[in-house]
Amino acid sequence: MEVDDAASLEPTLRKAVQSGPPPWSRSPPDRDAAGPWAPGWWDFPVPAYITDERQDEYHRTRATEQHL
């Protein structure tokens, strides 16, 4: 199963889970696609051993996110 837009994310995931093991779906990463039924997302911070501008960019972007 593949998800192409935020509106089809929830129904696709529900269908995948109801179809039995192994549930699998492919969707592009988009933090804004989560709805009230998915209250969070995975966070992949820049590893601490990377000390260049990528750290600054990560923290700058993270500061703009809304956290419930």
N, CA, C and O atoms as a GROMACS GRO file, in nm:
protein
  272
    1MET      N    1   0.084  -0.117   0.000
    1MET     CA    2   0.000   0.000   0.000
    1MET      C    3   0.089   0.123   0.000
    1MET      O    4   0.195   0.125   0.062
    2GLU      N    5   0.043   0.224  -0.070
    2GLU     CA    6   0.122   0.346  -0.078
    2GLU      C    7   0.033   0.466  -0.048
    2GLU      O    8  -0.082   0.473  -0.093
    3VAL      N    9   0.087   0.559   0.027
    3VAL     CA   10   0.016   0.682   0.063
    3VAL      C   11   0.077   0.796  -0.016
    3VAL      O   12   0.199   0.817  -0.016
    4ASP      N   13  -0.009   0.871  -0.084
    4ASP     CA   14   0.038   0.982  -0.164
    4ASP      C   15   0.003   1.118  -0.107
    4ASP      O   16   0.060   1.220  -0.148
    5ASP      N   17  -0.089   1.122  -0.012
    5ASP     CA   18  -0.128   1.250   0.046
    5ASP      C   19  -0.175   1.229   0.189
    5ASP      O   20  -0.206   1.117   0.229
    6ALA      N   21  -0.178   1.337   0.265
    6ALA     CA   22  -0.213   1.330   0.407
    6ALA      C   23  -0.353   1.275   0.430
    6ALA      O   24  -0.376   1.205   0.529
    7ALA      N   25  -0.446   1.306   0.342
    7ALA     CA   26  -0.585   1.263   0.360
    7ALA      C   27  -0.600   1.111   0.354
    7ALA      O   28  -0.691   1.056   0.416
    8SER      N   29  -0.514   1.043   0.280
    8SER     CA   30  -0.526   0.898   0.268
    8SER      C   31  -0.439   0.822   0.368
    8SER      O   32  -0.439   0.699   0.368
    9LEU      N   33  -0.366   0.892   0.452
    9LEU     CA   34  -0.276   0.826   0.546
    9LEU      C   35  -0.352   0.739   0.646
    9LEU      O   36  -0.324   0.620   0.658
   10GLU      N   37  -0.448   0.797   0.717
   10GLU     CA   38  -0.521   0.720   0.819
   10GLU      C   39  -0.594   0.600   0.759
   10GLU      O   40  -0.578   0.489   0.811
   11PRO      N   41  -0.676   0.615   0.653
   11PRO     CA   42  -0.745   0.498   0.600
   11PRO      C   43  -0.650   0.390   0.549
   11PRO      O   44  -0.679   0.271   0.562
   12THR      N   45  -0.538   0.430   0.492
   12THR     CA   46  -0.442   0.332   0.442
   12THR      C   47  -0.379   0.254   0.558
   12THR      O   48  -0.365   0.132   0.550
   13LEU      N   49  -0.341   0.324   0.665
   13LEU     CA   50  -0.284   0.256   0.781
   13LEU      C   51  -0.386   0.163   0.846
   13LEU      O   52  -0.351   0.052   0.886
   14ARG      N   53  -0.510   0.208   0.857
   14ARG     CA   54  -0.615   0.122   0.914
   14ARG      C   55  -0.633  -0.005   0.830
   14ARG      O   56  -0.643  -0.115   0.884
   15LYS      N   57  -0.636   0.010   0.699
   15LYS     CA   58  -0.651  -0.105   0.609
   15LYS      C   59  -0.532  -0.200   0.623
   15LYS      O   60  -0.549  -0.321   0.624
   16ALA      N   61  -0.413  -0.145   0.634
   16ALA     CA   62  -0.293  -0.227   0.648
   16ALA      C   63  -0.297  -0.308   0.777
   16ALA      O   64  -0.265  -0.427   0.776
   17VAL      N   65  -0.335  -0.246   0.887
   17VAL     CA   66  -0.340  -0.315   1.016
   17VAL      C   67  -0.449  -0.422   1.015
   17VAL      O   68  -0.430  -0.531   1.070
   18GLN      N   69  -0.564  -0.392   0.955
   18GLN     CA   70  -0.675  -0.487   0.952
   18GLN      C   71  -0.651  -0.604   0.858
   18GLN      O   72  -0.718  -0.707   0.869
   19SER      N   73  -0.557  -0.591   0.765
   19SER     CA   74  -0.533  -0.698   0.668
   19SER      C   75  -0.452  -0.812   0.726
   19SER      O   76  -0.434  -0.914   0.660
   20GLY      N   77  -0.404  -0.798   0.848
   20GLY     CA   78  -0.326  -0.904   0.912
   20GLY      C   79  -0.178  -0.886   0.887
   20GLY      O   80  -0.136  -0.799   0.811
   21PRO      N   81  -0.098  -0.970   0.954
   21PRO     CA   82   0.046  -0.951   0.944
   21PRO      C   83   0.098  -0.988   0.805
   21PRO      O   84   0.038  -1.073   0.738
   22PRO      N   85   0.201  -0.928   0.761
   22PRO     CA   86   0.263  -0.810   0.819
   22PRO      C   87   0.202  -0.683   0.759
   22PRO      O   88   0.198  -0.668   0.637
   23PRO      N   89   0.154  -0.592   0.843
   23PRO     CA   90   0.102  -0.467   0.786
   23PRO      C   91   0.218  -0.382   0.737
   23PRO      O   92   0.316  -0.363   0.809
   24TRP      N   93   0.207  -0.331   0.617
   24TRP     CA   94   0.314  -0.251   0.559
   24TRP      C   95   0.253  -0.146   0.468
   24TRP      O   96   0.161  -0.175   0.392
   25SER      N   97   0.303  -0.028   0.478
   25SER     CA   98   0.262   0.077   0.384
   25SER      C   99   0.381   0.167   0.360
   25SER      O  100   0.472   0.177   0.443
   26ARG      N  101   0.381   0.232   0.247
   26ARG     CA  102   0.489   0.322   0.211
   26ARG      C  103   0.431   0.462   0.200
   26ARG      O  104   0.332   0.483   0.130
   27SER      N  105   0.493   0.554   0.268
   27SER     CA  106   0.447   0.693   0.260
   27SER      C  107   0.567   0.786   0.267
   27SER      O  108   0.666   0.756   0.332
   28PRO      N  109   0.558   0.899   0.199
   28PRO     CA  110   0.667   0.995   0.209
   28PRO      C  111   0.670   1.056   0.348
   28PRO      O  112   0.565   1.077   0.407
   29PRO      N  113   0.787   1.084   0.402
   29PRO     CA  114   0.794   1.143   0.535
   29PRO      C  115   0.739   1.286   0.534
   29PRO      O  116   0.782   1.369   0.454
   30ASP      N  117   0.646   1.312   0.622
   30ASP     CA  118   0.587   1.446   0.631
   30ASP      C  119   0.532   1.461   0.771
   30ASP      O  120   0.432   1.399   0.805
   31ARG      N  121   0.595   1.544   0.852
   31ARG     CA  122   0.549   1.562   0.989
   31ARG      C  123   0.411   1.623   0.995
   31ARG      O  124   0.338   1.603   1.093
   32ASP      N  125   0.372   1.699   0.893
   32ASP     CA  126   0.242   1.763   0.893
   32ASP      C  127   0.129   1.667   0.860
   32ASP      O  128   0.012   1.703   0.874
   33ALA      N  129   0.160   1.545   0.816
   33ALA     CA  130   0.056   1.449   0.778
   33ALA      C  131  -0.010   1.385   0.899
   33ALA      O  132  -0.120   1.331   0.887
   34ALA      N  133   0.052   1.389   1.015
   34ALA     CA  134  -0.005   1.328   1.135
   34ALA      C  135  -0.132   1.402   1.175
   34ALA      O  136  -0.138   1.524   1.171
   35GLY      N  137  -0.231   1.325   1.215
   35GLY     CA  138  -0.357   1.384   1.260
   35GLY      C  139  -0.376   1.360   1.408
   35GLY      O  140  -0.282   1.318   1.476
   36PRO      N  141  -0.494   1.386   1.460
   36PRO     CA  142  -0.517   1.368   1.603
   36PRO      C  143  -0.505   1.222   1.647
   36PRO      O  144  -0.483   1.195   1.764
   37TRP      N  145  -0.520   1.130   1.554
   37TRP     CA  146  -0.507   0.987   1.585
   37TRP      C  147  -0.360   0.944   1.588
   37TRP      O  148  -0.330   0.833   1.632
   38ALA      N  149  -0.269   1.030   1.543
   38ALA     CA  150  -0.125   1.003   1.547
   38ALA      C  151  -0.058   1.124   1.612
   38ALA      O  152  -0.017   1.217   1.542
   39PRO      N  153  -0.047   1.124   1.744
   39PRO     CA  154  -0.004   1.245   1.815
   39PRO      C  155   0.144   1.278   1.809
   39PRO      O  156   0.187   1.371   1.877
   40GLY      N  157   0.222   1.206   1.734
   40GLY     CA  158   0.365   1.235   1.732
   40GLY      C  159   0.432   1.189   1.605
   40GLY      O  160   0.367   1.145   1.511
   41TRP      N  161   0.563   1.200   1.604
   41TRP     CA  162   0.642   1.158   1.489
   41TRP      C  163   0.779   1.117   1.538
   41TRP      O  164   0.818   1.145   1.652
   42TRP      N  165   0.851   1.050   1.451
   42TRP     CA  166   0.988   1.014   1.484
   42TRP      C  167   1.076   1.134   1.463
   42TRP      O  168   1.056   1.213   1.370
   43ASP      N  169   1.172   1.148   1.548
   43ASP     CA  170   1.268   1.257   1.536
   43ASP      C  171   1.405   1.195   1.514
   43ASP      O  172   1.448   1.110   1.591
   44PHE      N  173   1.472   1.236   1.409
   44PHE     CA  174   1.605   1.186   1.379
   44PHE      C  175   1.704   1.302   1.390
   44PHE      O  176   1.736   1.366   1.290
   45PRO      N  177   1.752   1.330   1.512
   45PRO     CA  178   1.846   1.441   1.528
   45PRO      C  179   1.979   1.413   1.459
   45PRO      O  180   2.014   1.298   1.433
   46VAL      N  181   2.050   1.518   1.431
   46VAL     CA  182   2.184   1.506   1.376
   46VAL      C  183   2.272   1.449   1.487
   46VAL      O  184   2.271   1.501   1.599
   47PRO      N  185   2.350   1.343   1.459
   47PRO     CA  186   2.435   1.284   1.563
   47PRO      C  187   2.530   1.387   1.625
   47PRO      O  188   2.575   1.479   1.557
   48ALA      N  189   2.559   1.370   1.752
   48ALA     CA  190   2.641   1.466   1.827
   48ALA      C  191   2.782   1.481   1.770
   48ALA      O  192   2.844   1.585   1.786
   49TYR      N  193   2.833   1.377   1.704
   49TYR     CA  194   2.968   1.386   1.650
   49TYR      C  195   2.976   1.476   1.526
   49TYR      O  196   3.085   1.511   1.482
   50ILE      N  197   2.862   1.512   1.470
   50ILE     CA  198   2.860   1.606   1.358
   50ILE      C  199   2.846   1.745   1.419
   50ILE      O  200   2.743   1.778   1.478
   51THR      N  201   2.947   1.825   1.404
   51THR     CA  202   2.950   1.955   1.473
   51THR      C  203   2.948   2.074   1.377
   51THR      O  204   2.981   2.186   1.416
   52ASP      N  205   2.909   2.051   1.253
   52ASP     CA  206   2.907   2.162   1.157
   52ASP      C  207   2.768   2.226   1.152
   52ASP      O  208   2.688   2.211   1.244
   53GLU      N  209   2.741   2.299   1.044
   53GLU     CA  210   2.617   2.375   1.033
   53GLU      C  211   2.491   2.288   1.033
   53GLU      O  212   2.382   2.341   1.053
   54ARG      N  213   2.504   2.157   1.012
   54ARG     CA  214   2.386   2.070   1.016
   54ARG      C  215   2.324   2.067   1.155
   54ARG      O  216   2.202   2.056   1.167
   55GLN      N  217   2.405   2.077   1.260
   55GLN     CA  218   2.352   2.085   1.396
   55GLN      C  219   2.268   2.211   1.413
   55GLN      O  220   2.157   2.206   1.465
   56ASP      N  221   2.323   2.323   1.368
   56ASP     CA  222   2.251   2.450   1.380
   56ASP      C  223   2.120   2.446   1.303
   56ASP      O  224   2.017   2.493   1.353
   57GLU      N  225   2.124   2.391   1.183
   57GLU     CA  226   2.003   2.384   1.101
   57GLU      C  227   1.897   2.296   1.169
   57GLU      O  228   1.780   2.332   1.172
   58TYR      N  229   1.939   2.182   1.223
   58TYR     CA  230   1.846   2.093   1.292
   58TYR      C  231   1.778   2.166   1.409
   58TYR      O  232   1.656   2.164   1.422
   59HIS      N  233   1.858   2.231   1.492
   59HIS     CA  234   1.802   2.298   1.611
   59HIS      C  235   1.716   2.418   1.572
   59HIS      O  236   1.616   2.447   1.638
   60ARG      N  237   1.754   2.487   1.467
   60ARG     CA  238   1.674   2.601   1.419
   60ARG      C  239   1.538   2.552   1.368
   60ARG      O  240   1.435   2.611   1.400
   61THR      N  241   1.538   2.444   1.291
   61THR     CA  242   1.413   2.388   1.238
   61THR      C  243   1.328   2.332   1.352
   61THR      O  244   1.207   2.353   1.355
   62ARG      N  245   1.390   2.261   1.443
   62ARG     CA  246   1.318   2.200   1.556
   62ARG      C  247   1.249   2.307   1.641
   62ARG      O  248   1.140   2.283   1.693
   63ALA      N  249   1.310   2.422   1.655
   63ALA     CA  250   1.252   2.530   1.737
   63ALA      C  251   1.125   2.586   1.674
   63ALA      O  252   1.044   2.646   1.745
   64THR      N  253   1.105   2.568   1.544
   64THR     CA  254   0.986   2.620   1.477
   64THR      C  255   0.869   2.524   1.481
   64THR      O  256   0.757   2.562   1.446
   65GLU      N  257   0.891   2.399   1.524
   65GLU     CA  258   0.785   2.299   1.523
   65GLU      C  259   0.690   2.320   1.640
   65GLU      O  260   0.728   2.372   1.744
   66GLN      N  261   0.567   2.280   1.619
   66GLN     CA  262   0.468   2.287   1.725
   66GLN      C  263   0.464   2.152   1.796
   66GLN      O  264   0.454   2.048   1.731
   67HIS      N  265   0.471   2.154   1.925
   67HIS     CA  266   0.467   2.031   2.003
   67HIS      C  267   0.342   2.032   2.091
   67HIS      O  268   0.315   2.130   2.160
   68LEU      N  269   0.269   1.924   2.086
   68LEU     CA  270   0.146   1.915   2.162
   68LEU      C  271   0.173   1.879   2.306
   68LEU      O  272   0.079   1.867   2.386
   0.00000   0.00000   0.00000
